[in-house]
Amino acid sequence: MSENSVIDAERTSASAGPPDVPVRPLSTPRRKVSPTAFRLVVLLVAAGVALLIGYPLVRIVLGLVWVDGTLTFSAVSETLALPGLGDTLLDTFIVTGSSVVLALVIGSAFAWLNERTDARMGVLTDVLPVVNFLMPGIATAVGWLLLMSSDAGYVNKVIRAVANGVFGANLTSGPFSANSWYTVIGVYTLTLVPFVYLVVSAGLRNLDSRLEEQSRMCGAGVFTTLVRVTLPALRPSLLSAAFLAVWFGFAVFSVPVVLAEPAGIQMLSVEIVHLLTSSYPPQTGAAIGLSSLELVVLGAIWLLQQRSLRGGRTAVMGGKGSGTERIPLGRLRGVARAAMLLYLFCAVVLPVGALTLVTLNGYWGAPSWENFGLGSFWSILTDPANQQAIVNSLVFSLITATVAVVIGGGIAWLSVHSPGTIAKAAAVVSKVPAAIPPVVVAVGMVLAFAGEPFFLGGTALILLMGFLVIAMPEASITSEAAAGQVGTELGQASSLSGASQGRTFRSVYLPLMLPGLAAGWTLIFVRVMADVEASALLASTGTPVIGFQLLAIFEGGGGYAELAALALFVSLVSMVMVAVVLSATSMWQARRNRQQS
């Protein structure tokens, strides 16, 4: 063999390499996040929010077994010794369970009619089921009290006039009552329908409509397809909607305190507040026990929901729902549209009309056109106590919404575009209050900050902290949705140009996230402005808010004109604020688009 042949053979074997040794692909090194000043500030703020959320909850849990440095079960004993505890639990489960079932049926039906049939009425159909979000719960409850009262209720007056004048009846009161099981369950249902509608309609939009079309092509009717295809495919959405409705049913306070309690219907949320505000000394142990019971019930329902989702089979979600051919309802289309308009009439038009009538009339009674005017409205709103409550509510709503959205935007940006263990933990913790009723949050704030060593009870600071904890889930969810829609390319280009993380967030991400942040800001403003649940425990005569003042007027036997005027004012401010923010955001987006084009 020649020398060249040997050299060629060595080159060939060297280039071929060992055939039995696998080549490992190069692993991509993990990107290290540099601890910039802006990131550290956001992390510190996120840690502070996590502490503000977690500490009161820990105090509730510890309060069950640890009192004054001693292991004891006195809170459990006090809770079990409460008179009428069984009736309170039974009434709560009956009202909440019945209203959740009704809301699931009505909300799901409206979602199906809007997404799958020709009963849709354009934008009106989209707005119709969720418009009740703009109606504070206390305004809805007071409105239906004015409508359904046995003697002076406007609905009963109209029915008696027709029955006595046309049919010769001799009705002097009724036939309906505001303080009754059917009114309480009905008003609960009106407030729960929007939660169900939003979740189920989103599920229908994501559902692959080809499954339903194939079912109908095989000869199945509309009802058969709905029962055998659509509803099984919507199982996750229906379970989520049910859990959300149950949570709100346990959380609501304004409806039961106005309508249920005078009827002898005892609800957990009202009982918790009364244990801390109507008893002396406050029965803190029993309040902790009932709050813990609510947490246990909601946790058990959530676990059942998760187990059902894991154990069941659902249809494929393909994102084809919006392109489906709408089902013609024929003569039933008018009935379907009338049903949706009837909901709007009952949820908004009737209660707002009753509030307006009593406010302009100056008293709750037969309308007198001579007394009609804004004089009584302005005299009520210029009362010193009401004025202070209005100013405090406006200031607290503005501060809470702004601070919550800024913090939520920072945490969302951190978790989406600059991830890390702490950032992800902060994003999770900020959503924890979403599963806790506001009354329970308020109990935790009282235990944590009202006494020593902080002594913040009845101050503006404890109100702001409570509102911030309650608002963080909405701020976090809307901010994450807004941050997730912003690509990373612009941020990377800004960083390559030498901009700091703070400037990149302020100049690049924040303007693009603004529409989503504005929606979250509006939701938080409306919620805090009309809050009754947390205000009942955290506000005081020194720092009143509208919710606290409404309860004081109602429980103190004040004039119904004053009650109606404040409730109407909250509703009008909420609607105006929503319209202003949405209009300003739309105009800003249009101007930005024109500048870019």
TORRO-830283 format. One record per residue (C-alpha): residue number from 1; x, z, y. Coordinates in pm, 1 decimal. Layout:
% TORRO-830283
  resi         u         w         v
   NUM         X         Z         Y
...
***
This chain:
% TORRO-830283
  resi         u         w         v
     1       0.0       0.0       0.0
     2     136.2     -93.7     341.3
     3     187.1     148.9     628.4
     4     -87.1     -16.5     832.3
     5    -333.5      22.3     544.0
     6    -258.5     392.1     517.9
     7    -303.1     437.4     892.7
     8    -635.9     245.9     886.3
     9    -759.3     456.8     595.3
    10    -672.2     780.8     778.9
    11    -850.8     659.6    1093.7
    12   -1159.3     565.6     891.4
    13   -1176.4     902.9     717.2
    14   -1117.2    1086.9    1043.0
    15   -1387.8     897.2    1225.1
    16   -1636.7     943.1     943.2
    17   -1586.9    1319.8     934.5
    18   -1698.4    1548.1     656.4
    19   -2032.1    1417.7     523.5
    20   -2168.9    1753.1     405.5
    21   -2128.0    1951.4     726.5
    22   -2445.6    1938.6     945.9
    23   -2399.4    1889.1    1314.6
    24   -2572.4    2159.3    1520.1
    25   -2746.8    2039.1    1832.5
    26   -2623.0    2191.0    2152.6
    27   -2856.3    2467.6    2266.3
    28   -2975.4    2464.0    2623.8
    29   -2845.4    2770.9    2800.4
    30   -3107.5    2996.7    2949.8
    31   -3141.0    2966.1    3320.2
    32   -3034.2    3282.2    3494.2
    33   -3245.8    3390.8    3784.4
    34   -3032.8    3493.2    4078.1
    35   -3132.7    3827.6    4234.0
    36   -3198.3    3699.7    4585.1
    37   -3330.3    3924.7    4860.0
    38   -3672.4    3757.0    4854.6
    39   -3703.8    3797.4    4477.6
    40   -3602.7    4163.3    4499.2
    41   -3862.1    4227.2    4770.2
    42   -4137.7    4064.4    4562.2
    43   -4029.5    4260.1    4254.4
    44   -4035.1    4587.5    4447.7
    45   -4381.7    4512.8    4585.7
    46   -4502.2    4415.9    4237.8
    47   -4362.8    4740.1    4097.2
    48   -4543.5    4934.3    4370.7
    49   -4873.0    4760.6    4288.5
    50   -4823.7    4829.4    3917.1
    51   -4766.7    5197.5    3995.8
    52   -5073.4    5206.1    4221.4
    53   -5283.0    5060.6    3939.2
    54   -5133.1    5253.7    3650.3
    55   -5102.4    5604.2    3793.0
    56   -5478.0    5666.1    3851.2
    57   -5558.4    5535.6    3501.7
    58   -5299.9    5768.5    3349.5
    59   -5457.6    6057.1    3540.6
    60   -5798.5    5973.9    3389.0
    61   -5660.3    5963.4    3034.5
    62   -5455.9    6281.8    3080.2
    63   -5750.8    6454.6    3243.5
    64   -5931.2    6452.1    2909.7
    65   -5674.6    6676.0    2738.9
    66   -5443.2    6814.8    3009.5
    67   -5569.9    7038.8    3289.9
    68   -5348.0    7253.3    3514.9
    69   -5050.7    7212.3    3284.6
    70   -5242.7    7324.7    2975.5
    71   -5356.6    7132.1    2670.5
    72   -5733.7    7164.4    2662.7
    73   -6044.3    6970.8    2566.5
    74   -6264.2    7121.9    2835.9
    75   -6343.2    6777.6    2982.1
    76   -6480.6    6664.0    2646.7
    77   -6683.8    6985.4    2613.2
    78   -6824.9    6949.7    2965.9
    79   -6921.1    6588.7    2897.1
    80   -7099.3    6670.7    2570.9
    81   -7280.0    6962.6    2739.8
    82   -7429.5    6744.0    3015.2
    83   -7809.8    6769.1    3014.5
    84   -7974.8    6440.7    2929.9
    85   -7650.4    6273.7    2815.8
    86   -7828.0    6097.9    2529.4
    87   -8099.2    5963.7    2760.6
    88   -7835.4    5840.6    3008.0
    89   -7647.7    5651.9    2736.2
    90   -7969.6    5510.1    2589.6
    91   -8101.8    5395.3    2929.4
    92   -7766.2    5237.1    3016.5
    93   -7747.7    5046.1    2689.0
    94   -8110.8    4930.2    2713.3
    95   -8079.7    4800.7    3071.2
    96   -7734.6    4646.8    3023.7
    97   -7810.0    4496.9    2681.1
    98   -8144.6    4346.9    2783.7
    99   -8009.6    4198.9    3107.6
   100   -7700.5    4056.6    2932.9
   101   -7915.2    3879.5    2672.6
   102   -8147.7    3737.4    2940.9
   103   -7853.6    3632.6    3159.5
   104   -7686.3    3458.4    2863.1
   105   -8002.9    3258.5    2793.0
   106   -8075.6    3168.4    3157.2
   107   -7715.6    3106.4    3265.9
   108   -7632.3    2897.9    2957.7
   109   -7954.3    2696.7    2997.4
   110   -7874.2    2622.3    3362.6
   111   -7518.4    2522.7    3270.6
   112   -7642.5    2287.1    2997.2
   113   -7905.5    2133.9    3223.4
   114   -7647.2    2076.7    3495.8
   115   -7368.5    1940.0    3273.7
   116   -7559.0    1746.9    3006.7
   117   -7897.6    1630.8    3138.2
   118   -8043.3    1428.5    3422.4
   119   -8198.4    1743.8    3573.9
   120   -7891.6    1776.1    3792.6
   121   -7971.4    1780.7    4166.1
   122   -7630.1    1693.4    4305.7
   123   -7437.3    1955.6    4499.1
   124   -7745.4    2178.4    4513.8
   125   -7729.9    2227.7    4137.5
   126   -7363.2    2332.0    4156.1
   127   -7426.1    2580.3    4435.5
   128   -7762.1    2706.2    4312.5
   129   -7656.6    2944.9    4030.1
   130   -7353.5    3088.0    4211.9
   131   -7510.2    3135.3    4555.1
   132   -7604.5    3486.5    4447.3
   133   -7233.0    3573.7    4475.6
   134   -7284.6    3561.8    4852.5
   135   -7563.0    3819.7    4826.0
   136   -7416.8    4170.5    4810.6
   137   -7568.3    4379.8    4533.3
   138   -7697.8    4640.6    4775.3
   139   -7877.0    4370.0    4977.7
   140   -8042.2    4230.3    4665.5
   141   -8151.6    4578.0    4552.7
   142   -8293.8    4676.4    4892.4
   143   -8463.9    4337.5    4924.9
   144   -8644.7    4379.3    4593.5
   145   -8738.9    4736.5    4683.6
   146   -8914.7    4599.5    4993.3
   147   -9081.6    4331.3    4782.3
   148   -9196.5    4526.0    4476.5
   149   -9288.8    4872.3    4605.4
   150   -9628.2    4972.2    4465.2
   151   -9794.9    5034.2    4802.4
   152   -9597.8    4858.0    5076.1
   153   -9420.3    4586.3    4875.7
   154   -9485.5    4240.7    5014.9
   155   -9531.3    4078.5    4672.8
   156   -9791.1    4338.2    4576.8
   157   -9967.8    4298.6    4910.7
   158  -10003.3    3923.4    4858.1
   159  -10126.8    3970.5    4501.1
   160  -10380.3    4236.2    4607.3
   161  -10505.7    4017.5    4891.6
   162  -10566.6    3727.3    4654.6
   163  -10713.9    3945.2    4375.9
   164  -10944.5    4138.6    4606.4
   165  -11047.3    3846.1    4825.0
   166  -11087.0    3572.3    4564.4
   167  -11170.8    3756.7    4243.4
   168  -11345.9    4060.2    4389.7
   169  -11101.8    4313.2    4248.6
   170  -11057.3    4653.2    4407.8
   171  -10681.5    4705.5    4386.0
   172  -10539.4    4969.2    4619.4
   173  -10183.5    4974.2    4486.7
   174   -9959.5    4775.5    4253.0
   175   -9993.4    4587.1    4029.1
   176   -9610.2    4593.5    4014.6
   177   -9358.0    4862.3    4093.7
   178   -9003.1    4843.4    4225.1
   179   -8903.0    5152.9    4029.2
   180   -8977.2    5024.5    3680.7
   181   -8796.8    4897.5    3374.3
   182   -8894.2    4533.8    3429.2
   183   -8781.2    4531.2    3793.0
   184   -8447.8    4698.3    3714.0
   185   -8376.5    4464.1    3422.3
   186   -8494.3    4163.7    3625.1
   187   -8267.6    4237.1    3922.8
   188   -7976.5    4310.6    3687.1
   189   -8037.4    3972.3    3525.1
   190   -8037.8    3794.0    3861.4
   191   -7696.0    3941.0    3940.7
   192   -7547.2    3857.8    3597.3
   193   -7658.6    3493.7    3569.7
   194   -7378.0    3355.4    3796.3
   195   -7106.5    3510.0    3576.6
   196   -7250.6    3346.4    3265.2
   197   -7309.1    3014.0    3438.5
   198   -6951.9    2978.7    3564.9
   199   -6795.2    3048.3    3224.0
   200   -7035.3    2837.1    3016.7
   201   -7036.2    2540.5    3256.7
   202   -6655.1    2535.1    3245.3
   203   -6672.0    2531.9    2865.6
   204   -6920.6    2242.3    2868.6
   205   -6697.8    2040.2    3101.5
   206   -6405.5    2083.7    2861.2
   207   -6606.5    2019.5    2545.4
   208   -6545.8    1680.9    2383.6
   209   -6883.5    1516.0    2432.0
   210   -6817.8    1265.2    2152.7
   211   -6915.5    1536.0    1903.4
   212   -7262.6    1559.0    2055.8
   213   -7294.8    1181.1    2088.4
   214   -7203.9    1131.5    1720.8
   215   -7460.7    1391.7    1621.8
   216   -7734.2    1208.0    1811.1
   217   -7619.9     872.5    1668.4
   218   -7666.2    1019.1    1318.9
   219   -8030.3    1086.5    1397.2
   220   -8016.4    1448.4    1514.0
   221   -8241.7    1534.0    1802.3
   222   -8144.1    1700.7    2126.5
   223   -8243.5    2048.0    2005.4
   224   -8070.9    2007.2    1667.2
   225   -7751.7    1887.6    1837.2
   226   -7766.9    2178.6    2078.2
   227   -7806.0    2436.3    1798.9
   228   -7568.3    2288.9    1540.3
   229   -7298.2    2130.8    1758.1
   230   -7297.4    2244.5    2120.2
   231   -7356.5    2618.4    2077.5
   232   -7099.8    2664.5    1794.9
   233   -6844.5    2474.2    2003.5
   234   -6921.3    2697.6    2300.7
   235   -6871.6    3017.7    2103.3
   236   -6553.7    3124.2    2290.4
   237   -6718.5    3062.7    2627.5
   238   -7035.7    3245.7    2526.9
   239   -6839.8    3547.2    2403.2
   240   -6631.5    3555.8    2720.9
   241   -6945.4    3527.2    2933.1
   242   -7109.1    3809.0    2735.9
   243   -6809.6    4038.8    2785.2
   244   -6797.5    3960.5    3157.2
   245   -7169.8    4030.7    3190.9
   246   -7140.1    4360.0    2998.0
   247   -6848.9    4466.3    3218.9
   248   -7046.1    4398.1    3537.5
   249   -7352.9    4565.2    3391.3
   250   -7155.7    4886.8    3344.3
   251   -6984.2    4847.6    3682.3
   252   -7280.9    4787.5    3912.4
   253   -7395.4    5089.7    4112.3
   254   -7613.8    4966.1    4398.0
   255   -7899.0    4831.3    4183.4
   256   -7947.5    5144.8    3970.4
   257   -7916.2    5388.9    4260.7
   258   -8183.5    5202.2    4461.2
   259   -8421.5    5093.5    4184.8
   260   -8345.3    5276.5    3857.8
   261   -8284.7    5636.8    3961.3
   262   -8621.2    5683.2    4142.2
   263   -8787.9    5556.3    3822.4
   264   -8612.5    5818.7    3609.8
   265   -8385.1    5557.1    3450.0
   266   -8042.5    5719.9    3425.4
   267   -7734.5    5496.2    3440.3
   268   -7373.7    5592.6    3368.8
   269   -7232.5    5464.9    3698.1
   270   -7482.5    5667.5    3903.2
   271   -7424.3    5978.5    3691.0
   272   -7046.9    5959.7    3745.2
   273   -7086.8    5940.2    4123.0
   274   -7337.1    6226.3    4133.6
   275   -7108.0    6450.1    3926.9
   276   -6841.0    6419.0    4196.1
   277   -7054.4    6404.0    4511.3
   278   -7381.3    6589.9    4445.4
   279   -7242.7    6891.2    4256.9
   280   -7054.6    7188.0    4399.1
   281   -6797.4    7238.9    4279.4
   282   -6755.4    6879.1    4163.2
   283   -6782.8    6841.5    3786.0
   284   -6454.9    6656.6    3757.5
   285   -6414.6    6711.1    3383.3
   286   -6753.4    6559.1    3301.9
   287   -6686.8    6266.4    3539.1
   288   -6355.1    6201.7    3361.6
   289   -6531.8    6215.4    3025.6
   290   -6799.9    5963.7    3124.6
   291   -6539.0    5734.8    3282.6
   292   -6332.9    5746.4    2963.6
   293   -6647.3    5671.2    2763.7
   294   -6704.4    5355.8    2969.7
   295   -6344.8    5249.1    2905.6
   296   -6383.4    5309.8    2531.9
   297   -6707.6    5110.1    2513.3
   298   -6565.2    4815.8    2708.7
   299   -6244.9    4825.3    2502.3
   300   -6442.6    4821.7    2177.6
   301   -6652.4    4526.6    2295.3
   302   -6335.7    4341.0    2397.5
   303   -6178.3    4402.5    2055.0
   304   -6492.9    4276.2    1882.4
   305   -6484.0    3967.5    2101.8
   306   -6118.5    3898.9    2015.0
   307   -6179.3    3955.0    1643.0
   308   -6478.6    3721.4    1647.1
   309   -6274.3    3452.7    1822.5
   310   -5992.1    3481.2    1569.0
   311   -6219.8    3488.4    1268.2
   312   -6448.7    3200.6    1360.3
   313   -6412.8    2825.1    1378.6
   314   -6495.1    2630.6    1687.6
   315   -6519.0    2265.8    1770.2
   316   -6239.9    2069.0    1930.6
   317   -6209.4    2091.0    2306.0
   318   -6100.2    1755.3    2432.9
   319   -6170.9    1751.4    2803.8
   320   -6429.8    1473.5    2771.5
   321   -6734.5    1665.4    2888.6
   322   -6758.7    1515.4    3232.9
   323   -6785.5    1160.1    3104.1
   324   -7076.9    1217.5    2870.9
   325   -7396.3    1017.4    2905.1
   326   -7661.8    1244.5    3045.6
   327   -7964.3    1322.3    2831.5
   328   -8292.9    1203.2    2987.1
   329   -8548.5    1482.9    2990.9
   330   -8845.7    1269.3    3089.2
   331   -9137.7    1480.3    3204.6
   332   -8941.8    1798.8    3139.8
   333   -8693.6    1712.8    3414.9
   334   -8932.9    1839.2    3680.9
   335   -8987.7    2161.1    3484.4
   336   -8610.8    2215.0    3451.7
   337   -8552.2    2158.2    3822.0
   338   -8841.2    2387.3    3910.4
   339   -8689.6    2662.5    3692.3
   340   -8354.2    2636.9    3870.7
   341   -8520.0    2638.5    4212.6
   342   -8726.7    2939.9    4104.4
   343   -8404.3    3127.0    4028.8
   344   -8273.1    3043.4    4376.2
   345   -8600.8    3160.5    4524.7
   346   -8591.4    3494.0    4340.1
   347   -8217.8    3559.3    4377.6
   348   -8176.2    3473.2    4745.5
   349   -8483.5    3351.8    4936.1
   350   -8720.4    3638.3    4851.3
   351   -8480.7    3933.7    4910.5
   352   -8328.9    3778.9    5224.6
   353   -8678.4    3699.4    5352.3
   354   -8790.1    4059.0    5298.2
   355   -8481.1    4195.6    5474.0
   356   -8533.4    3958.1    5767.3
   357   -8902.9    4039.8    5797.2
   358   -8849.9    4416.6    5806.1
   359   -8555.5    4382.5    6045.8
   360   -8743.0    4166.3    6295.7
   361   -9061.3    4369.3    6258.3
   362   -8879.5    4695.8    6329.1
   363   -9051.8    4880.0    6042.7
   364   -9161.5    4828.5    5683.2
   365   -9525.3    4733.9    5694.4
   366   -9767.2    4457.5    5782.5
   367   -9596.7    4203.1    6012.1
   368   -9688.5    4238.6    6375.7
   369   -9600.6    3930.3    6579.1
   370   -9604.1    4136.7    6897.3
   371   -9316.5    4352.0    6765.5
   372   -9112.6    4060.2    6637.4
   373   -8772.0    4027.9    6800.6
   374   -8405.5    4115.3    6783.0
   375   -8441.6    4435.1    6984.4
   376   -8469.4    4663.6    6684.3
   377   -8191.3    4472.0    6511.1
   378   -7948.2    4526.2    6798.3
   379   -8047.9    4891.3    6846.7
   380   -7976.0    4957.0    6477.8
   381   -7640.9    4778.6    6485.8
   382   -7535.9    4956.1    6806.1
   383   -7596.9    5302.8    6661.7
   384   -7258.8    5486.0    6677.0
   385   -7250.0    5571.0    6305.2
   386   -7349.9    5219.0    6201.5
   387   -7105.4    5067.5    6449.3
   388   -6817.4    5267.1    6307.2
   389   -6914.6    5168.0    5954.3
   390   -6932.8    4799.3    6052.7
   391   -6595.3    4804.6    6228.7
   392   -6430.0    4988.9    5939.0
   393   -6575.5    4747.9    5682.4
   394   -6458.2    4443.6    5878.4
   395   -6107.2    4587.2    5927.8
   396   -6071.4    4705.5    5567.5
   397   -6200.5    4371.6    5434.0
   398   -5956.4    4171.6    5646.6
   399   -5659.8    4394.3    5558.2
   400   -5740.5    4416.0    5187.0
   401   -5803.4    4043.4    5144.3
   402   -5488.0    3947.0    5333.8
   403   -5257.2    4198.5    5164.4
   404   -5399.4    4127.9    4817.4
   405   -5363.8    3750.5    4855.1
   406   -5007.3    3778.0    4989.9
   407   -4902.8    4009.9    4706.8
   408   -5091.2    3804.6    4449.3
   409   -4932.1    3484.5    4580.2
   410   -4584.9    3636.2    4558.3
   411   -4639.0    3765.3    4203.8
   412   -4793.4    3432.7    4096.5
   413   -4501.7    3235.4    4240.2
   414   -4259.2    3470.2    4068.6
   415   -4427.9    3446.7    3728.0
   416   -4480.6    3069.0    3737.7
   417   -4172.6    2931.5    3914.6
   418   -3918.0    3212.2    3878.8
   419   -4012.5    3379.7    3550.1
   420   -3868.4    3696.7    3411.7
   421   -3975.8    3998.3    3210.8
   422   -4060.9    4207.8    3514.8
   423   -4247.2    3922.1    3682.1
   424   -4460.7    3858.1    3373.1
   425   -4531.0    4229.9    3334.3
   426   -4639.2    4251.7    3698.5
   427   -4872.9    3954.4    3652.1
   428   -5034.4    4123.0    3351.0
   429   -5068.4    4465.7    3513.5
   430   -5227.7    4316.2    3826.1
   431   -5516.8    4192.6    3608.7
   432   -5582.3    4527.4    3436.8
   433   -5844.7    4648.1    3691.1
   434   -6058.2    4345.1    3598.5
   435   -6155.4    4527.8    3277.7
   436   -6230.2    4858.2    3452.3
   437   -6552.4    4930.0    3644.3
   438   -6491.6    5001.8    4015.3
   439   -6654.1    5344.4    3983.2
   440   -6395.3    5437.4    3718.9
   441   -6116.5    5306.2    3942.7
   442   -6250.9    5524.2    4223.7
   443   -6253.2    5828.8    3993.4
   444   -5888.0    5763.0    3911.8
   445   -5800.6    5731.0    4282.0
   446   -5970.9    6063.2    4356.5
   447   -5782.0    6237.5    4075.4
   448   -5450.2    6081.6    4175.7
   449   -5451.3    6097.4    4554.4
   450   -5739.1    6307.7    4692.0
   451   -5580.1    6642.7    4607.4
   452   -5228.3    6779.0    4614.5
   453   -4964.1    6665.0    4682.6
   454   -5111.3    6370.3    4878.9
   455   -5438.7    6512.1    5017.7
   456   -5573.9    6165.6    5103.8
   457   -5937.2    6239.7    5019.0
   458   -6179.9    6079.5    5266.1
   459   -5905.1    5898.6    5458.1
   460   -5874.3    5531.3    5542.6
   461   -5558.3    5505.1    5331.3
   462   -5724.8    5603.6    5004.1
   463   -6003.5    5354.5    5077.1
   464   -5752.3    5075.8    5136.2
   465   -5561.2    5165.8    4819.9
   466   -5881.0    5169.4    4614.6
   467   -5996.0    4836.0    4757.5
   468   -5651.9    4685.3    4689.8
   469   -5656.7    4793.3    4324.9
   470   -6006.3    4650.1    4276.8
   471   -5912.0    4323.5    4454.0
   472   -5582.8    4256.1    4271.4
   473   -5731.7    4077.5    3965.2
   474   -5912.5    3821.7    4181.3
   475   -5602.8    3774.7    4398.5
   476   -5379.3    3736.2    4092.3
   477   -5603.2    3490.4    3907.4
   478   -5672.3    3262.7    4205.2
   479   -5304.8    3274.7    4313.0
   480   -5179.4    3183.0    3965.8
   481   -5420.4    2890.1    3953.1
   482   -5294.7    2773.6    4294.4
   483   -4926.2    2822.7    4204.2
   484   -4966.7    2643.2    3870.8
   485   -5082.9    2327.5    4049.4
   486   -4764.1    2307.8    4258.7
   487   -4481.5    2121.0    4087.0
   488   -4125.3    2249.6    4080.6
   489   -3966.7    1932.6    4223.9
   490   -4037.8    2017.4    4588.7
   491   -3905.4    2369.0    4547.2
   492   -3589.3    2242.5    4379.4
   493   -3536.9    1988.6    4656.4
   494   -3573.5    2263.8    4916.0
   495   -3321.3    2481.6    4733.0
   496   -3073.7    2191.9    4704.8
   497   -3108.2    2144.6    5080.7
   498   -2981.6    2498.1    5130.1
   499   -3311.0    2681.2    5194.6
   500   -3342.9    3036.1    5066.1
   501   -3614.1    3138.8    4819.8
   502   -3805.9    3307.6    5098.4
   503   -3800.9    3001.2    5318.6
   504   -3887.7    2775.3    5023.9
   505   -4186.9    2992.3    4941.0
   506   -4297.9    3005.4    5305.8
   507   -4243.6    2636.0    5388.2
   508   -4314.1    2460.2    5057.1
   509   -4518.8    2664.4    4812.8
   510   -4740.5    2859.0    5052.1
   511   -4886.5    2553.9    5233.7
   512   -4960.8    2381.6    4902.5
   513   -5116.1    2697.6    4758.2
   514   -5325.6    2759.9    5068.9
   515   -5660.5    2613.8    4946.6
   516   -5655.7    2828.1    4632.5
   517   -5540.9    3133.2    4825.5
   518   -5818.9    3079.5    5081.2
   519   -6079.2    3080.5    4802.6
   520   -5938.6    3406.1    4665.4
   521   -5926.6    3556.7    5014.9
   522   -6293.7    3474.2    5070.1
   523   -6403.6    3628.2    4738.7
   524   -6213.2    3948.5    4813.7
   525   -6345.7    3971.8    5169.5
   526   -6706.7    3937.0    5052.5
   527   -6656.4    4191.5    4775.2
   528   -6492.5    4457.2    4992.6
   529   -6733.6    4402.3    5281.5
   530   -7031.5    4485.0    5062.2
   531   -6866.1    4737.6    4830.6
   532   -7078.3    5033.3    4731.8
   533   -6923.9    5139.4    4399.1
   534   -6583.2    5254.2    4527.8
   535   -6711.0    5350.7    4872.9
   536   -6953.4    5603.2    4724.1
   537   -6656.5    5815.2    4609.9
   538   -6373.0    5723.4    4846.9
   539   -6544.6    5697.3    5188.1
   540   -6653.3    5991.4    5402.3
   541   -6837.2    6066.4    5723.8
   542   -6501.8    6045.8    5902.6
   543   -6423.8    5698.4    5766.4
   544   -6760.6    5541.4    5681.6
   545   -6806.1    5185.1    5561.5
   546   -7123.9    4981.5    5531.8
   547   -7177.2    5060.5    5162.9
   548   -7135.5    5433.2    5225.9
   549   -7367.6    5416.8    5527.4
   550   -7635.2    5228.5    5332.7
   551   -7630.9    5494.8    5062.4
   552   -7647.4    5770.6    5324.7
   553   -7950.6    5607.4    5492.2
   554   -8126.5    5548.0    5159.2
   555   -8061.1    5891.0    5009.0
   556   -8127.0    6065.5    5339.6
   557   -8469.5    5911.2    5376.4
   558   -8374.5    5703.4    5679.6
   559   -8579.4    5419.8    5821.8
   560   -8615.6    5109.9    5606.4
   561   -8566.8    4891.0    5912.6
   562   -8218.4    5036.0    5954.1
   563   -8151.1    4989.2    5582.7
   564   -8272.0    4628.5    5593.0
   565   -8076.7    4547.2    5910.3
   566   -7744.5    4668.1    5765.4
   567   -7804.2    4491.5    5433.8
   568   -7899.1    4171.6    5617.0
   569   -7592.1    4202.4    5839.3
   570   -7363.2    4223.5    5535.4
   571   -7525.9    3916.0    5381.3
   572   -7498.5    3712.8    5703.2
   573   -7134.6    3809.7    5761.4
   574   -7048.4    3717.5    5402.1
   575   -7218.0    3378.1    5424.6
   576   -7065.7    3299.9    5764.4
   577   -6717.0    3399.7    5647.5
   578   -6744.7    3180.0    5338.4
   579   -6860.3    2884.6    5547.2
   580   -6585.1    2933.4    5808.2
   581   -6301.5    2968.5    5556.1
   582   -6415.0    2675.0    5342.7
   583   -6463.2    2455.0    5651.0
   584   -6125.2    2552.5    5797.6
   585   -5951.7    2487.0    5465.1
   586   -6120.6    2148.5    5433.8
   587   -6022.4    2050.3    5786.2
   588   -5664.0    2167.1    5728.9
   589   -5637.4    1963.2    5408.8
   590   -5781.6    1654.3    5577.1
   591   -5537.4    1688.5    5868.0
   592   -5245.8    1735.2    5629.3
   593   -5347.8    1427.9    5429.3
   594   -5366.7    1219.6    5748.4
   595   -5019.8    1335.3    5854.2
   596   -4874.6    1249.8    5513.1
   597   -5035.1     904.6    5510.4
***
